[in-house]
Amino acid sequence: MFNVTVIKGNDILKYVIKLMIVIIILYIFRRVLYMSLSQNKIQVSRIINENKLTKCLEENISILNQSKENKEEFIKNVEGINPLKIIFKGELNISSYIKKKDINTEVANESKKENEKQNKQEQGDIKHAETGVTTQVIANNVPNKFTNSYHGVQIKNGTDYNLTEEMLTPDITVNNENVLIFHTHTCESYTPSEKFDYQQTGTFRTTDLNYSVVRVGTELTKQLISYNYKVIHDTTYHDWPAYSGSYGRSLETVKNILKENQSTDVVIDLHRDAIGDYSYAPTVKIGEEEASQLMFVIGTDGGGLEHPNWNQNLKFAIKLQEKANELYPGLFKPIILRNSRYNQHLAKGACIIEVGATGNTMDQCLNSMKYLAKVMSEVMK
């Protein structure tokens, strides 16, 4: 027995109509999609041709916001690259950054090599101080006063301490692996000379490190390096833009440096005598040249601040000055011992060395560093 399905003509017509509607919808969707893709393709091509893609990227990618040469190089690099890759994967941005970084690294390395070459040349030009030369202190209007002496080393004691023989005996050795030089009063300067003429930014002060006491520190650094010492010369401004609080700021600087260089015993705060008078220029003639006189200023705990190193600091200064008196009599004025601490509690061989005064010239102060370095090289063997 067979089952017979009877299909009416109306039903067939309905099915045909539905099928035609689906086909029409698919056709329309296909045309729209094709036109959209074609339009996008034309638009992308137009953007590339008119360099609008470059302008768009320049607004959003900071690395492209550079010089005209970088833009031209960018345009050259994008030729033949799929713009969708550039946008979505960032390949061009990354490669350009890496390339630029490599170039900068290469330039930095070349600059470093050039600086090292220049430093070697400068070290080759360094002349060490001669010994066995005659010295003569040039008279000035400020007499030297002292209260104590040890084997010819004069000391002006401004504290309540009774300085005994044991306290003055320079039985001290220091680790000379590193020498730290810094400047609490970074902007202190000198009387202008023909070679070192400058515009002052204050009374005997300048922010130009080529004409301040920092330049003197640079000379001492070069001299000590020529004797094979490792020297850290810090040129941080501690007295500018504000003079008040200079010692607090230099304290933080020195503490941070010593954290990285814990074996450093010799810490020199290089100054200029603060007397603001053109007529005061403490000078010694050594051989045929003039050099500014030097002076140690050593702090104690007399002001109430903890300072367990002060006697060691004093012994170190006496040891250096004793050798200076032997080689270049008159190079140093009497040591001044004061109640203030001056950050000298941080190291065993810490001190202030005042190089000349306001009446001295930079030329004289630079000469002094040659003789100071010679003295230090003899003591710190």
C-alpha positions in Angstrom: 0.0 0.0 0.0 1.5 3.4 -0.9 1.3 6.8 0.8 0.7 9.5 -1.7 1.5 13.1 -0.8 -0.5 15.6 -2.7 1.3 19.0 -3.3 -0.9 21.8 -4.1 0.1 24.5 -6.6 -0.2 27.3 -4.0 2.3 25.6 -1.7 4.8 25.3 -4.5 4.4 29.0 -5.3 5.1 29.9 -1.7 8.3 27.9 -1.5 9.5 29.5 -4.8 8.9 33.0 -3.6 10.7 32.3 -0.3 13.7 30.9 -2.1 13.8 33.9 -4.4 13.7 36.3 -1.4 16.6 34.6 0.2 18.6 34.7 -3.0 17.9 38.4 -3.5 18.9 39.1 0.1 22.2 37.2 -0.3 22.9 39.0 -3.6 22.2 42.4 -2.1 24.4 41.6 1.0 27.2 40.4 -1.3 27.0 43.6 -3.4 27.1 45.8 -0.4 30.1 43.9 1.1 31.9 44.1 -2.2 31.3 47.8 -2.6 32.4 48.4 1.0 35.6 46.5 0.6 36.3 48.2 -2.7 35.7 51.6 -1.2 38.0 50.9 1.8 40.7 49.6 -0.5 40.5 52.8 -2.6 40.5 55.0 0.6 43.5 53.2 2.1 45.4 53.5 -1.2 44.5 57.3 -1.4 45.7 57.8 2.2 49.0 56.1 1.4 49.5 58.0 -1.8 48.7 61.4 -0.2 50.8 60.6 2.9 47.8 61.1 5.2 48.7 57.9 7.0 51.9 59.5 8.0 50.1 62.5 9.4 47.6 60.4 11.3 50.4 58.3 12.9 52.3 61.5 13.7 49.5 62.6 15.9 49.3 59.4 17.9 52.8 57.9 17.8 55.3 60.2 19.6 58.3 58.6 18.0 57.3 60.0 14.6 57.1 63.6 16.0 60.7 64.3 15.1 62.7 66.2 12.5 62.0 66.4 8.8 64.8 63.8 8.2 63.0 61.3 10.4 59.7 61.8 8.6 61.3 61.3 5.2 63.0 58.1 6.5 59.7 56.9 7.8 57.9 57.5 4.5 60.8 55.6 2.7 60.4 52.7 5.1 56.6 52.3 4.7 56.8 51.8 1.0 55.6 48.3 0.2 54.4 47.7 3.7 50.9 46.6 4.4 49.2 49.5 6.3 47.0 47.1 8.2 50.0 45.4 9.7 51.4 48.8 10.6 48.2 49.8 12.4 47.3 46.6 14.2 50.6 45.0 14.8 52.7 48.2 15.3 55.6 46.6 13.4 56.9 49.8 12.0 56.7 51.6 15.3 58.7 48.9 17.0 61.4 48.5 14.3 61.8 52.3 14.0 62.2 52.6 17.8 64.8 49.8 17.9 66.7 51.3 15.0 66.7 54.7 16.6 67.8 53.2 19.9 70.7 51.4 18.2 71.8 54.7 16.6 71.7 56.5 19.9 73.6 53.8 21.6 76.3 53.9 18.9 76.5 57.7 19.1 76.8 57.5 23.0 79.5 54.9 22.7 81.4 57.1 20.2 81.0 60.1 22.5 82.3 58.0 25.5 85.3 56.9 23.5 86.0 60.5 22.5 85.8 61.6 26.1 88.1 58.9 27.3 90.6 59.8 24.6 90.4 63.5 25.6 90.8 62.6 29.3 93.9 60.5 28.4 95.3 63.4 26.5 94.6 65.8 29.4 96.2 63.4 31.8 99.2 63.2 29.5 99.5 67.0 29.8 99.5 67.0 33.6 102.7 68.3 35.1 103.6 67.1 38.6 104.9 69.5 41.2 108.7 69.6 41.6 110.3 69.3 45.0 113.4 71.0 46.3 112.3 74.4 45.2 112.4 77.6 47.3 109.2 78.9 48.8 108.3 82.3 50.2 105.1 83.5 51.7 104.0 86.8 50.3 103.0 89.3 53.0 99.2 90.1 53.3 97.1 92.2 55.6 95.6 89.3 57.7 98.1 87.9 60.2 98.1 84.2 61.1 97.2 83.4 64.7 97.5 80.0 66.4 97.2 78.5 69.9 98.9 75.1 69.5 101.6 73.6 67.4 102.9 70.1 66.6 106.3 69.7 65.0 105.8 73.0 63.2 102.1 72.5 62.3 100.2 75.4 63.8 96.6 75.1 65.1 94.1 77.7 66.0 91.9 76.0 68.6 88.5 77.5 68.7 87.0 74.8 71.0 87.0 74.0 74.7 89.2 70.9 74.1 92.6 70.8 75.7 94.7 69.5 72.8 97.2 67.0 74.2 100.3 65.5 72.6 98.4 62.2 72.0 95.5 64.1 70.3 97.9 65.8 68.0 100.1 62.9 67.1 99.3 61.9 63.5 99.3 58.1 64.0 96.7 57.5 61.4 96.4 55.5 58.2 93.6 55.9 55.7 92.2 53.7 53.0 93.1 55.6 49.8 91.3 53.4 47.4 88.9 56.3 46.7 89.1 60.1 47.3 85.9 62.1 47.4 85.9 65.8 46.5 82.8 67.9 46.7 81.7 71.5 47.4 79.2 72.6 50.0 79.6 76.2 48.7 79.7 75.3 45.0 79.4 78.9 43.6 82.4 80.5 45.5 84.6 82.2 43.0 87.7 84.4 42.8 89.1 87.7 41.5 88.8 87.6 37.7 92.0 87.5 35.7 92.9 87.8 32.0 92.7 84.0 31.5 89.7 83.5 33.9 87.4 86.5 33.3 83.7 85.8 34.1 80.4 87.4 34.8 79.6 87.2 38.6 76.1 86.1 39.7 76.8 87.4 43.2 79.6 88.9 45.3 82.5 86.6 44.5 80.1 84.0 43.3 79.1 82.4 40.0 77.0 79.5 38.8 79.4 78.9 36.0 81.4 75.8 37.2 84.3 76.7 34.9 85.1 79.8 37.1 84.0 78.7 40.6 85.8 76.6 43.2 84.5 73.6 41.3 87.1 74.3 38.6 89.7 74.1 41.4 88.3 70.7 42.4 88.5 69.5 38.8 92.2 70.4 38.7 92.9 68.5 42.0 91.0 65.6 40.6 93.2 65.5 37.5 96.3 65.7 39.5 95.3 62.9 41.9 94.3 60.7 39.0 97.7 61.2 37.4 99.1 59.7 40.7 96.8 56.7 40.1 94.2 57.5 42.8 90.5 56.8 42.2 88.7 60.1 42.6 85.0 61.0 42.8 84.4 64.6 42.1 80.9 65.7 42.8 79.8 69.0 41.3 76.3 69.3 42.7 75.0 72.8 43.5 74.5 73.0 47.2 74.4 76.7 47.7 72.2 77.7 44.8 69.5 78.8 44.3 69.5 79.1 48.1 72.6 79.6 50.3 70.9 78.7 53.5 70.8 75.0 54.1 74.0 74.3 52.1 75.5 71.9 54.6 72.2 69.9 54.9 72.1 69.4 51.2 75.8 68.4 50.9 75.3 66.0 53.8 72.7 64.1 51.7 75.0 64.1 48.7 78.0 62.7 50.5 75.9 60.1 52.4 74.5 58.8 49.1 78.0 58.7 47.5 79.5 56.8 50.5 76.7 54.2 50.3 78.1 53.2 47.0 81.8 53.7 48.0 82.0 52.5 51.5 85.8 52.1 51.5 86.3 55.9 51.1 88.1 57.5 54.0 89.4 60.7 52.4 86.5 63.2 51.9 87.5 66.7 51.0 85.0 69.6 51.0 86.8 72.1 48.9 86.1 75.8 49.6 87.4 79.3 49.2 88.0 81.6 52.3 84.9 83.5 52.8 86.5 86.9 53.5 84.9 89.2 50.8 87.8 91.6 50.2 89.9 92.0 47.0 92.8 93.0 49.1 93.0 89.6 50.9 94.9 87.2 48.7 97.0 84.7 50.8 99.8 83.7 48.4 103.0 81.7 48.5 105.7 81.8 45.8 107.0 78.4 45.0 109.9 78.4 42.6 108.9 80.9 39.9 105.1 80.7 40.3 102.6 82.0 42.7 100.1 79.7 44.4 97.2 80.5 46.7 97.7 79.4 50.3 95.6 76.6 51.7 93.9 76.1 55.1 92.4 73.1 56.9 89.1 73.7 58.8 88.4 70.8 61.1 85.1 70.4 63.0 84.4 68.7 66.3 81.4 67.7 68.5 81.8 70.9 70.5 78.5 72.2 69.1 76.6 69.2 70.5 76.3 67.0 67.4 77.7 63.5 67.4 81.1 63.4 65.8 83.2 60.4 66.8 85.7 61.0 63.9 86.8 64.5 64.8 90.2 63.6 66.4 90.9 61.3 63.5 90.1 64.1 61.1 92.5 66.4 62.9 95.3 63.8 62.9 94.9 63.4 59.1 95.1 67.1 58.6 98.2 67.4 60.8 99.8 64.5 58.9 99.2 66.2 55.5 100.3 69.6 56.7 103.5 68.2 58.3 104.5 66.8 54.9 103.5 70.1 53.2 105.8 72.0 55.6 108.6 69.7 54.7 108.1 70.1 50.9 106.6 73.5 50.5 106.8 75.6 53.7 104.1 78.2 53.8 101.7 76.4 51.5 99.3 75.9 54.4 98.1 78.5 56.9 97.4 77.3 60.5 94.7 74.6 60.9 91.4 76.0 62.4 89.6 73.7 64.8 85.9 74.6 65.4 82.9 73.4 67.3 80.7 73.0 64.2 80.7 69.5 62.6 80.7 70.4 58.9 79.5 66.9 57.9 83.0 65.5 58.8 81.5 62.8 61.0 81.0 60.7 57.8 84.6 59.7 57.2 87.9 59.0 59.0 89.9 61.5 56.9 87.2 64.2 56.3 88.2 67.8 56.1 87.5 71.2 54.7 90.3 72.7 52.6 90.0 76.4 51.8 91.8 77.3 48.7 92.9 80.9 48.6 90.5 83.8 49.2 88.5 86.3 47.2 91.6 88.3 46.3 93.3 85.3 44.7 92.9 84.5 41.1 91.9 81.2 39.6 95.4 80.9 38.1 96.9 80.9 41.6 94.4 78.4 42.9 95.0 75.9 40.1 98.7 76.1 40.8 98.0 75.2 44.4 96.4 71.9 43.4 99.6 70.7 41.8 101.4 71.0 45.2 98.5 69.7 47.3 98.3 66.6 45.1 102.1 66.1 45.5 101.8 66.3 49.2 98.8 63.8 49.3 100.7 61.4 47.1 103.6 61.4 49.6 101.3 60.8 52.6 98.8 58.4 51.1 101.1 55.7 49.9 
